[in-house]
Amino acid sequence: MSTRVIALLTVMGLVIAACGEGDTSDPLTTTTSVSATTTTSVVTTTTLPDTTTTPATTSTTVPATTTTTRTPPPAGGYVVVEASIFPAEPLPNSGGAGGSGCAPGPGALPDGIWYGTVLGATQDSVDFDLACFYYGDIAYEVGAAAGEDDVTNDYFILNDNPTIRTVPVAAGAMVWSIPGDMGDLVPLSFATDWPPDWARAYAACPGDFCGMWLYINQGTATELVEQYVP
């Protein structure tokens, strides 16, 4: 090889080396500059109008506790609903005795339904010996507690108070009287028709065996019902 050719090759090698030192990039690597994207989240606040919720009013009706009676006290007072030979059913606070019981306290009888013996009578009053009339299972219980072992016919009358009350009778008062044949009770005027002039009346009234229920309203007896006992 000639000297000229060798010199040319040497120069070319130097040039190539110089170019290699100045370009350090990898020809297979492409660098892309990506601008960062900033995402702004928009928070949307929805304001609802103030709402006041009023709970629905619930009305609960509690049935009143009542005692089923044959002679209930209506708003206007105590009246005979059904006159029969059966005793008045116990009313509230009667202690199990028929009607209003037998513990009204001293003095005049308060309004209510009271059992006892009508010992005497005028045209506008009766002499009344209050007693307790028990009917049904309680008659045997009370009788046993009182020392009576021979209670029969489902009733027991207890009279441990000797007080005799004079009870005024209202004008126009009616007496439901038991006829001698034990038929339906008959309404009679207290002032003019009672006691009846019957040869064989059930009860000798007034007297020691004249058991009756007095319906007291505003301090006076407005109705009187004779009581059958076997």
C-alpha positions in Angstrom: 0.0 0.0 0.0 1.3 3.4 -0.8 2.1 5.9 1.8 -0.6 8.2 0.5 -3.3 5.7 1.0 -2.2 4.9 4.5 -2.2 8.5 5.4 -5.7 9.0 4.1 -7.0 6.0 6.1 -5.4 7.4 9.2 -7.1 10.8 8.8 -10.5 9.2 8.2 -10.1 7.1 11.4 -9.4 10.2 13.4 -12.4 11.9 12.0 -14.7 9.0 12.8 -13.3 8.8 16.3 -13.9 12.4 16.9 -17.5 12.2 15.8 -18.1 9.2 18.1 -16.8 11.0 21.1 -19.2 13.9 20.5 -22.5 11.9 19.9 -23.3 9.8 23.0 -26.9 9.2 22.2 -28.2 5.7 21.6 -29.5 5.7 18.0 -32.2 3.2 19.0 -33.5 5.4 21.9 -36.0 8.1 21.2 -36.6 10.5 24.0 -40.1 12.1 24.0 -40.7 15.0 26.3 -44.3 14.7 27.6 -45.7 17.6 29.3 -47.4 16.7 32.5 -51.2 17.2 32.4 -52.7 18.7 35.6 -56.2 17.5 36.2 -58.4 19.8 38.3 -61.2 18.0 40.0 -64.3 20.2 40.2 -66.2 19.5 43.4 -69.9 20.3 43.0 -71.7 21.0 46.2 -75.5 20.7 46.0 -77.3 22.5 48.8 -80.8 21.1 49.4 -83.4 23.4 50.9 -83.9 22.8 54.6 -86.7 20.3 55.1 -88.5 19.9 58.4 -90.1 16.5 58.7 -93.0 16.3 61.1 -93.7 12.8 62.3 -97.2 11.7 61.6 -99.3 11.8 64.7 -100.5 8.4 65.7 -103.6 8.3 67.8 -103.9 5.1 69.8 -107.3 4.5 71.3 -107.1 2.3 74.4 -110.4 0.9 75.1 -111.5 1.8 78.5 -111.6 -0.9 81.1 -115.2 -1.6 82.0 -117.1 -4.1 84.1 -120.0 -5.8 82.3 -123.0 -5.4 84.5 -126.7 -5.9 84.3 -127.2 -2.5 85.9 -124.4 -0.2 84.7 -124.3 3.4 85.9 -125.1 5.6 82.9 -123.9 9.1 82.6 -127.2 10.4 84.1 -127.2 8.1 87.1 -128.1 4.6 88.3 -131.2 3.1 86.7 -132.7 -0.4 86.3 -131.7 -1.7 82.9 -133.2 -5.2 83.3 -135.4 -6.1 86.3 -135.0 -9.7 87.2 -134.8 -12.0 90.1 -131.0 -12.2 89.8 -128.9 -9.9 91.9 -127.2 -6.8 90.6 -123.7 -7.5 89.2 -120.7 -6.1 91.1 -119.8 -2.6 90.1 -116.2 -1.3 90.2 -114.7 -1.1 93.8 -117.5 -3.2 95.3 -115.2 -5.7 96.7 -117.0 -8.5 94.9 -120.4 -7.8 96.5 -123.3 -7.1 94.2 -124.0 -3.5 93.1 -121.9 -0.9 94.8 -120.9 -3.2 97.6 -121.5 -2.6 101.3 -118.9 -0.2 102.6 -120.1 3.3 101.8 -118.8 4.8 105.0 -120.8 6.5 107.7 -123.7 8.8 106.9 -126.2 8.9 104.0 -125.8 6.4 101.2 -123.8 7.9 98.3 -125.1 7.5 94.7 -125.0 3.8 93.7 -126.8 0.5 93.9 -127.1 -0.8 97.4 -128.6 -4.0 98.8 -130.2 -4.4 102.2 -133.4 -5.0 104.1 -136.3 -2.5 104.0 -137.6 -2.7 107.6 -140.1 0.1 107.4 -141.5 2.6 104.9 -143.4 5.9 104.6 -144.6 7.6 101.5 -141.3 9.2 101.0 -138.6 7.2 102.8 -137.5 3.7 103.9 -135.7 2.4 106.9 -132.8 0.5 105.3 -130.4 -2.0 106.8 -127.4 -2.2 104.4 -125.9 -5.6 103.8 -123.5 -7.4 101.4 -124.9 -9.7 98.8 -122.4 -12.1 97.3 -123.4 -14.3 94.3 -121.5 -17.0 92.5 -118.2 -18.6 93.5 -117.3 -15.6 95.8 -120.4 -16.4 97.9 -118.7 -19.7 99.1 -115.4 -18.0 99.6 -116.8 -15.2 101.7 -119.1 -17.6 103.5 -116.3 -19.9 104.5 -114.2 -16.9 105.7 -117.2 -15.8 107.8 -117.4 -19.3 109.4 -120.5 -20.4 107.4 -120.0 -23.9 106.1 -123.5 -24.5 104.8 -123.6 -21.8 102.0 -126.0 -23.1 99.3 -127.7 -21.8 96.1 -124.7 -19.6 95.1 -125.5 -16.7 97.4 -124.4 -15.4 100.7 -125.6 -12.3 102.6 -123.3 -10.7 105.1 -124.7 -8.1 107.5 -122.2 -7.2 110.2 -123.2 -3.5 110.6 -126.3 -2.8 112.8 -126.7 0.8 111.4 -130.2 1.5 110.1 -130.5 4.4 107.6 -133.5 6.4 106.8 -133.2 6.8 103.0 -135.4 9.4 101.2 -137.4 8.1 98.3 -137.8 10.4 95.2 -141.3 11.5 94.1 -142.4 9.1 91.3 -140.0 6.3 92.4 -140.9 2.9 91.1 -140.6 -0.5 92.9 -140.0 -3.6 90.9 -142.0 -6.1 92.8 -141.8 -9.9 92.7 -145.3 -11.4 92.2 -146.4 -14.5 94.2 -146.3 -16.7 91.1 -142.7 -15.8 90.5 -143.5 -14.3 87.2 -141.9 -11.2 85.7 -141.2 -8.4 88.1 -144.0 -5.8 88.2 -143.3 -2.0 88.3 -145.4 -0.3 91.0 -145.6 3.2 92.2 -143.8 3.4 95.5 -146.1 6.1 96.9 -149.4 4.6 95.9 -149.1 1.0 94.8 -146.4 -0.6 97.0 -146.5 -2.9 98.8 -149.1 -4.7 96.7 -152.3 -6.0 98.2 -151.7 -9.5 97.1 -152.9 -12.5 99.0 -149.7 -14.4 98.2 -147.0 -11.9 97.4 -143.5 -13.2 97.3 -142.1 -11.0 100.1 -143.7 -9.5 103.1 -142.6 -5.9 102.6 -141.5 -4.0 104.5 -140.2 -6.3 107.1 -137.3 -8.5 108.2 -137.4 -10.5 105.0 -137.8 -7.7 102.6 -134.5 -7.7 100.7 -134.2 -4.9 98.2 -131.8 -3.0 95.9 -132.0 0.7 96.2 -130.9 2.8 93.2 -129.6 6.0 94.8 -129.3 9.2 92.6 -128.6 12.6 94.1 -129.1 11.2 97.6 -132.6 9.7 97.0 -133.9 6.3 96.0 -135.3 6.6 92.5 -136.0 2.9 92.0 -136.2 -0.1 94.3 -136.0 -3.8 93.2 -137.1 -6.7 95.4 -134.6 -9.5 95.6 -135.5 -13.2 95.3 -133.7 -15.7 97.5 -134.3 -19.4 97.4 
